[in-house]
Amino acid sequence: MFKSISFALALLLIGGTAQAQETKKITNKEGSQYDFTVVKDMEATEVQSQGRTGTCWSFSALSFFESELLRMGKGKHNLSEMFIVRNAYKEKAMNYVRMHGKFNFSAGGAFHDIPYIIKRYGIVPEELYKGQSYGETETHNHSELDGILKATVDIVVKNPQKKLTPSWRLAVDGILDAYLGKQPTEFEVDGKTYNPQSYAKELGMDMDDYVVLSSFTHHPFYEQFVLAVPDNWAFGMVHNVPLEELMDAAEHAITEGYTFAWASDVSEKGFSFRDGLAIVPEDESTIRKQGSDNQHFSDAGAKKISNAFEEPVPEKNITQEMRQLAYDNYETTDDHGMHITGMLKDQNGTKYFIVKNSWGTDYNECDGYFYASEAFFKYKTMNIMLHKKALTKKMAKKLGIK
């Protein structure tokens, strides 16, 4: 999984007999003084690239569900991100028009979009729906598609005929067909015939088993609320818990063998995908930036230069108040969806999450993964999606989850 790996053999004397125990060690890049020990590392499918699109939410959530299938003993699957994206565009267009254009219409989305779409439309394998009918074969690029869709729904909202015709929905479908391709209605997998709904049923995942957690003080704890971010077009609900309990839930899930989807702000100085790290240094003045971020971060963002990416440095102590203030001041925004597959510790005992990204494997030495510190997770997490059985019985009871 990781390029920056070395193996330390620790000789343990047990009952007077020397035995060799293999301990996996990881660093973030060549020459770095970070010395990570893997605590838990779950199986995941290959890292993919969202290309020049704003569809990280689909890539990360489906990566999570692919790991869920592995955990459930269902084997390895590669599910179609663009099947989800296509149907989400259609639903977003309808919401946008119903809201008279007073609503966000963009490529972005949220984790609960995936259960929402799968329950309504099903899912298909990647090989049957790559979503690249516009001529791209190496990567995804939705620059033209996004512009044409937005222009179309804006014209509809202007209502030039003083009465909406039924044709506008057909127009949106036509644009999606032209760029992403017509959706398969019937197909074969391993000699069996399916449609998208029956294939989703065959996979055996109950979309009602998945919950989303967050932590903000402008709503009561242990209740649900609609997370106020522009990309939450489906008005998805999250369970609100105190910050320390959010951290405990994430750690408990990993310890019990569950991965989870992670939405976070990645615009911080301490986020450097190129360096394989996301941290919150006490002194951020040492961090210099070269270049600029791509609109959708799909060029791996700007290059960061600092000793903080070369060796562990003290990090800020993150509080619930700091986290809330950053959200209220637009310093923490819903930038990016990722997939957390494990946990490690550095030589000082600091905890980090192993994060699978969707920016391909060419921009860092961690095979497209990176490592997010406990401080960064506490400070910048917008929400996480996980299986309800990954919760402790105590938390599930507090949240009224059965």
N, C-alpha and C positions, 0 to 999 in steps of 0.2 A: 504493500500500500504506500509506503513512504520511501523516498530516496535517501533522506538524511537519517539513516539508521545505523547504529553500531550495536554489537551484542557484548554484554559484560557477563562473564562467567564467574559467579560467586561460589566459592567453595564453602560448604557448610559442614561442620562436624556434628553428626547426629549419631549418638551411641558409639562414638569412637571411630565412625566410618566416614571418610570424606566423600561427599556426593556433590555433583555439579548441578547447579540450578541456573537456568537460563533466564536472564532478565532483559526485557526489551528496552533499549535506550533510544531516544530520538532527540535530534536538534532541529532548529528551524531553518538553518542554512549552513553552508560550508564556512568554517572559521568562527562560527558563533560560539559563545561561552554558555549559552543555554543548554542545560543538561536535563532532559525530561525522562521520567520513568513512566511507562504506561501503566495506568491503574486498571482500565477497562477499554476494550476496543472491539466494537461490534461489527459484524459483516455488513457491507454495503455494496451496491452496484457501482459500475465505473463512473468516474467524474465526467460530466458532459459540459457543453458550453451553450449558454443561452444566446450567444452571439450579440448582435446589436439590436437587442430587444429589451423591453421592460418586463419580461416574463419570469423573473427569478422565482416568484411565488409558486408557479407551476412546476418548475424544475426541482425546487427544494422539497415541496410537498410530495411530489411523486417519488422522489428519491427516498423520502421517509416511508412512503407506503410500500416501495419495493423492499426496503429493509424489514418492514412489518411482514411481508410475505415470506422472506427468508426466516425470520424469527418463528413464524407459524408453521414452518416446514413445508411451505408451498412451492419451494424452488425459486430459481432466479428468473425474474421478469424484467423486461424493459418496456415500460408503459409510455404511451404517447402524450408528451407535454402539449403538443399543438392541438390535439383533440380537445383537451381541457380549455386551452386558450381560445379556440374557435367558438366553442359554445358559451364561454364566458363573455366574449365580445358581443355575441348575439343578445345575451341577457342584459349586459351593460347598456347596449343601445336602447333596449326597451325601457329600462329604468330612466335613462337620460331623457328620453322623449316624454315619458310620463311625468317627469319632474320639470318639464318645460325648459330644459337646459340648465336649470339651477342646481347642478350636480356635477361631480367629476366624471369625465369620460377620458380614459387614458389606457395605456397598456398595463398599468399596475393592477394588483389584486391582493388578496389576503389568503391565508391558509384555509380558512373555512370555505373558500370558494370551491376547493377540490371536492370535499364531501357533497357540497351543494350540487355541483355539476354531475358527479358520478351517480348520485341518487336519481337525477332527472334524465341524464343522457347515457349513462354507462361509461365504458372505457374500452380502448382498443390497444393492441400491441403497437409499439413504436414502428415496427417494420411495415405496418399496414397504413400508417398515417404519419408521415414525416412533416407534413405541412410546409412543403417547399415548392409549390407549383409555380412560383414566380421566377424560377430559374436558378436560385442559389442551391448549391449542392454541398459546399463545405461548411457553411455557417448559416445562422438565421439572421435576417435583417428585415425589420418591420418598419423602417423609416417611411417608405412610400405608403404601405398599408395603413399605418396609424393616421397619416395625414388625410388619406382619402376617406377613411371611416369617419373621422371627426368632421370633415367638411360635409359629408352626407347627412349625419344626424343634426348638424347645425342648420342646414337648409330645412330639414323636416320640422325642427323646432320653430323656425320662422313662420311656418304655416302659410306659405304664399297663396294657397288656394282657399284659405279660411276654413278648411276642413281637411283633416288628414286622410289620405287615401290608403288603402290596404297595400299599395305597391311598395311603400318605403321599406317594409320588412323584407320583401322579396329582393329589393335592391341591396340591402345589407347582406343578405344571404349570398347574393350573386358576387359581391365583392370578396367575401370570405372564401367562396368556392374558387374564385379566380386566383387568389393569392395562396391560400392554404390547401385547396383541393376539396373535392366533394367527399363527404364522410362515408366510410364503408357502412353498408346496411346489413350485409351478411358476409361472413368470412369463415375460413377453416383454420383451426389451431390443433395440431396433433391429431388430425383426422376427424375432429368433431366440428360441427357447424354451429356458429354463434352469431348473434347480433351484439351491438355494444352493451345492451342491458343484460343479456344472458351471460356474456363474458364476465361482466362485473360480478354477477351472482356466482359464477363458477370460481372466481378467485377467492370468495369466501370471507371478504372483509365487510363487517357491518359498519357503515359510515356513522351510525349513532354511537359507536363505541369510542369516538375520538372527541376530546375536549380541548379547549383553548384556555390558557391561564395568562393573567397579566397582573400588574401591581401598580395601582395609582390611588392617590388619596382623595381625588375629587369625586369618588364614588365609594359607597360603603364596602368594607371587606366582607368576603364570603357571600357576595351577591353577584349577579351577572349584570353587565352593562354593554351598550354598543360602543366599541372603541372608536373614538373620534379621530380618524385619520382619513385623508382624502381617498385612498384606495379601497376603503371599506364600502364598496358600492352595494353589497348585498346586506348591509347593516348587520353583520355577524356579531354575535354576543361572545363575550369573554367572561371567565370567572375571575373575580378580583381577590387577590390574597396579599398579605403583607410580604415585603421584599424578602425577608429571611426565609419565609415559607416557600416563596417562589424558587429561591436557590436550593432549599432542601428538596423540593419536588424534582428539580432537574437532576440533582445528585442521586436521589433515590431511584429515579428512572434508570439512569445509567448503571448503577450498582445492580439493579435487578435484571439487567439485560435488555432494556428498552432504549431505542433511540428516540429522538424527537425533532420536530421542525422548529426552527428558530428565526424569528423576525427581529431585526436590530437596525440601529443607526450605524452606518459605516463611514461617516464623514469626519470622525474624530481624528485628531493628530496622531493618536496612538494606534490607529488602524492602518496596517501596512501589509496588504496581501503579498506584495513582492517579497517581504521579509518573513512571511508566514506567521505574523503575530497580530493580535489585537489586545492592547494593554492601555492602562490609564496611569502614566507616570506622574509622580508628585510634581516633578519639574518638567513641564512640556515645552519650555523655552529652548531646550536643546534640539528639538525636532525641526528640521528644515524640509521643505517640500520642493521637488523639482517637477516641472510639467504641470498638467492639469488633469482633473478627472474627466473621463468620458461621461456623457449624459446618463448612461445606464451602467456605468462602472465596468463595462464589459471589456475594457482594455486594461483591467486590473488596477485602475486608479493611478494616482500620482506616485512618483518615487519619493520615499521618505528617507532622510538621513539623520541618524542619531545613535549614540552609544546605547540607547534604551533597547534597540533591536539587535544589539551585539551581546549584551549580558544583562541579567536580571537587575532591575532598579526598583527602589521603593515605589509603591503605587498609592493612589489616594484611597482613603477609607470612605467607601460609598455608603451614604445614608438614604433613607426613604425620602427625606426632604430634598436632598441634592437631585435625586432622580426625578422627583415631581417638578422641581423648578426647571430642570433642563427640558422636560416635556412641554411645560407651559410657555417657555421662552422660545420654542421652536428650535432649540439646540439638539434635542432628540427627536428625530423624525423617522417615519416608517420607510427606511431606505431599501432594505434588502432582505430577502428570504434565503435561509441556508438550512443545513441539516447537520445536527450534532450527533456524532456516532460513538463518542467515547470520552475518556477523561485521562489526564495525566498530571504529574506533579514535577516542578522543577527542583533543583538541588537545594532550594531553601524551603521546600514544602508547600509552595504556592500552587494552588489548583488551577488547571486550565482545561477547557473543553476542546476536544478534537472536532473540527468543523469541516464538513464537506461543502465546497463551494460549487458554483455553476459557471465559472469563468475559464473552463478548460484546464489543461495541465502545463501550459507553456510559460506561465508568468512567475512561478516560484519553484523552490526546490523541494516542496512537500507534495508533489504530485497533485496539485490543485486543492489540497487541504490547507488549513492554517490552525493556529492554536489561540484561543481566546481566554484571557485570564478571568478569574472569579470576579475581580473588580470591574472589568469591562462588561461581563455578563450582567452584573447587578445594575450597572449604570445605564446601559444602552439597550437592554432587552425591551422590545415592544410587547411581544407575546410569544408563547410556545404552544405547539400542538402535540399532544401525546395520547397514547391509549389510556383509557380510564383505569385499567388494571395496573398501570405504572404508578398510580397514586397510592400513598399509604391509606390504610383503612380509616385512619383518623381524619386525613384531609378529605377523603371522599365523603365521609359523614358530614363534615363541616360544610361542604359544598352541596350536599343533597344529591350526590351522584351515586346511583346504584349499579 
